[in-house]
Amino acid sequence: MDNELNNKKVINAVAGAGKTSYIIDQLSLEDKKSLILTYTTANQENLKEKIIKKFGYLPSNIFIYGYFEFLLKFIIKPLCPYSVKDICFETPDFKNSIPFTRDKTKIFHSRMAKYILNDLLDFKQRMDKYFDEVFIDEMQDLASDDFKWMLSLTDLKIPVTLVGDFFQSTFASSRRGNHLGNLYNDFSTYERKIKEAGYYFDKITLVKSRRCTSTVCNFIENNLRINIESATDTSSEIVNITDLEEIKQILENDKIKKLFYRNSNSYNLNGENWGNSKGMTFETVCIILNDATFNKYYKNELEGLAPQTLRKFYVACTRSSGDIYFIREKDIPNYFKKY
């Protein structure tokens, strides 16, 4: 369906393209009630800060909710026949299909979307009644039944815009067995499911990164086969460091963030794990390569990384607004280790 005729759209954005800023640009002080959903608390605060920066205050016609908070307060509490008061974030026994705790005062977070889609379908009329448009930021954070709930919003009469980066999906909002467990392993499958649900799929609007240099974008495109362009023609360095003295200098420089595949807290370094670094930006990053990634890097076969590892590596690379240094984890001197 042509984008001009479809008010349900998904904008697949690259890292640093300004996903949140794009949503903020769509907001106005007109007599229009705008709903914005996002998964993380940090992004909720980020959204509020940017909206206040734009308008000088948080307008009463703009509603910002965390995803599970919205499901509970706006849908489940008003429509559920039980007196559900809170969310239980423990893992339920999947042999038991009941979404509630025994006293029915809490609902399991991983069962909320499925319960709504099966039993509370009036939520669509409720959303149409109280809002004039819906935005979901960082849509790639929603998985399993949460992803299915998000796709169901094509049934709304009001405009729906979902913004996210497929390749920045590094954790899941919830899981139910293997339901849609491989969703983020294949981009074409992901795109097909979104289109089949009735969304227009936009891969052009936010394809240019404002953060990453042309050097970094070219490296990602050539080695990971991820379509990303730079909004500038700025160049930078991408260097594999093997000299021991250089390695020590970089590791001892706290201004350079060290990004590990996992277990960054095992080192006395200014470090973080690849997946956890999402949302962060640094002038220079040092990416620590585990054995599997180093071997792929050395053989120019990075595109063959396991899907989740590739996504996390992409996140690590796109944290840099300048240079990237690669250091093999095996080359880190022992005295940097905590244990």
Secondary structure by P-SEA (a helix, b strand, c coil): cccccccbbbbbccccccaaaaaaaacccccbbbbbbbccaaaaaaaaaaaaaacccccccbbbbcaaaaaacccccccccccccccccccccccccccccccccbbbccaaaaaaaccccaaaaaaaacccbbbbcccccccaaaaaaaaaccccccbbbbbbccccccccccccccccccccccaaaaaaaaaaaccccccccccccccccaaaaaaaaacccccccccccbbbbbbbcccaaaaaaaaacccbbbbbcccccccccccccccccccccccbbbbbbcaaaaaaaaacccccccaaaaaaaaaaaaccccbbbbbbccccccccccc
